[in-house]
Amino acid sequence: MEFIDQQIKEMEQYLPPLTRQPDFREFWDRNLQKSAAQPLNARLTPRENPFDGIQSFDLWYDSADGATTCHGLLVLPEKSGRLPGILQFHGYSWYCGQVSDQLAFVNMGMAVLSMDHRGQNGQSPDKHAYNSDSLDFMTRGCEDKEDY
């Protein structure tokens, strides 16, 4: 326990160097404006499921650059009113999953939106025109903040 207590003390005192670049604010202001100008064109399509008391939908919307149609799975308990919700992004090389993957949360009265990552195993392709030659889907675009 002493070792863990010491580590906690060290972490509480750790002050990492500040690495925010001078153009940080300008970069985010510009990209948020660009994103706000791109319509989402969100669409919900009912998805059949075999479970009583549960609604499921495929969600489709346009990416921030408009090049890709993104996909997610929305699963809801059949009840009216506002619901607590979970926004789920899976790990790499997976997809949004099936309705049955979300039953534990939905049976607790929560809405779940599970998203596909662009260019992976789900239904969201990655049609962005990257400026880099990287073939690795995990790092594609990382070389240039304007391209990520």
For each residue, the residues with C-beta under 8 A, 3 or more apart:
1: 4 5
2: 5 6
3: 6 7
4: 1 7 8
5: 1 2 8 9
6: 2 3 9 10
7: 3 4 10 11
8: 4 5 11 12
9: 5 6 12 13
10: 6 7 13 14
11: 7 8 14
12: 8 9
13: 9 10
14: 10 11
15:
16:
17:
18:
19:
20: 24
21: 24 27
22:
23: 26 27
24: 20 21 27 28
25: 28 29
26: 23 29 30
27: 21 23 24 30 31 145
28: 24 25 31 32
29: 25 26 32 33
30: 26 27 33 34
31: 27 28 34 35 64
32: 28 29 35 36
33: 29 30 36 37
34: 30 31 37 38 64
35: 31 32 38 64
36: 32 33
37: 33 34
38: 34 35 62 63 64 65 66
39: 62
40: 61 62
41: 61 62
42: 59 60 61
43: 59 60 61
44: 57 58 59 74
45: 57 58 60
46: 55 56 57
47: 56 57 58 73 99
48: 56
49: 54 56 99 100
50:
51: 54 99 100 103
52:
53: 77 78
54: 49 51 75 76 77 78 99 103 106
55: 46 75 76 77 78
56: 46 47 48 49 73 74 75 76 99
57: 44 45 46 47 73 74 75 76
58: 44 45 47 71 72 73 74 123
59: 42 43 44 71 72 73 74 113
60: 42 43 45 69 70 71
61: 40 41 42 43 69 70
62: 38 39 40 41 66 68 69 70
63: 38 66 67 68 69 70 118 128
64: 31 34 35 38
65: 38 68 128
66: 38 62 63
67: 63 127 128 129
68: 62 63 65 118 124 125 126 127 128
69: 60 61 62 63 124 125
70: 60 61 62 63 115 116 118 124
71: 58 59 60 96 115 116 122 123 124
72: 58 59 96 113 114 115 116
73: 47 56 57 58 59 96 97 98 99 102 112 113 114
74: 44 56 57 58 59 111 112 113
75: 54 55 56 57 99 102 105 106 111 112 114
76: 54 55 56 57 83 106 111 112
77: 53 54 55 83 106 107 109 110 111
78: 53 54 55
79: 83 109
80:
81:
82:
83: 76 77 79 109 110 111
84: 109 110 111
85: 110 111 112 113
86: 105 110 111 112 113
87: 113 115
88: 96 102 112 113 114 115
89: 115 117
90: 94 95 96 97 114 115 117
91: 94
92: 117 120 137 138
93: 120 121
94: 90 91 97 120 121 122
95: 90 116 120 121 122 123
96: 71 72 73 88 90 114 115 116 122 123
97: 73 90 94 101 102 114
98: 73 101
99: 47 49 51 54 56 73 75 102 103
100: 49 51 103
101: 97 98 114
102: 73 75 88 97 99 105 106 112 114
103: 51 54 99 100 106 107
104: 107 108
105: 75 86 102 108 110 112
106: 54 75 76 77 102 103 109 110 111 112
107: 77 103 104
108: 104 105
109: 77 79 83 84 106
110: 77 83 84 85 86 105 106
111: 74 75 76 77 83 84 85 86 106
112: 73 74 75 76 85 86 88 102 105 106
113: 59 72 73 74 85 86 87 88
114: 72 73 75 88 90 96 97 101 102
115: 70 71 72 87 88 89 90 96 124
116: 70 71 72 95 96 120 121 122 123 124
117: 89 90 92 120 122 124
118: 63 68 70 124 125 126 128
119: 124 125 126 137 140
120: 92 93 94 95 116 117 124 137
121: 93 94 95 116
122: 71 94 95 96 116 117
123: 58 71 95 96 116
124: 68 69 70 71 115 116 117 118 119 120
125: 68 69 118 119
126: 68 118 119 137 140
127: 67 68
128: 63 65 67 68 118 141
129: 67
130: 134 140 141 147
131: 141 144 146 147
132: 140 141 142 143 144 147
133:
134: 130 139 140 141 142 143
135: 140
136: 139 140
137: 92 119 120 126 140
138: 92
139: 134 136 142
140: 119 126 130 132 134 135 136 137
141: 128 130 131 132 134 144 147 148
142: 132 134 139 148
143: 132 134 147
144: 131 132 141 147 148
145: 27 148
146: 131
147: 130 131 132 141 143 144
148: 141 142 144 145
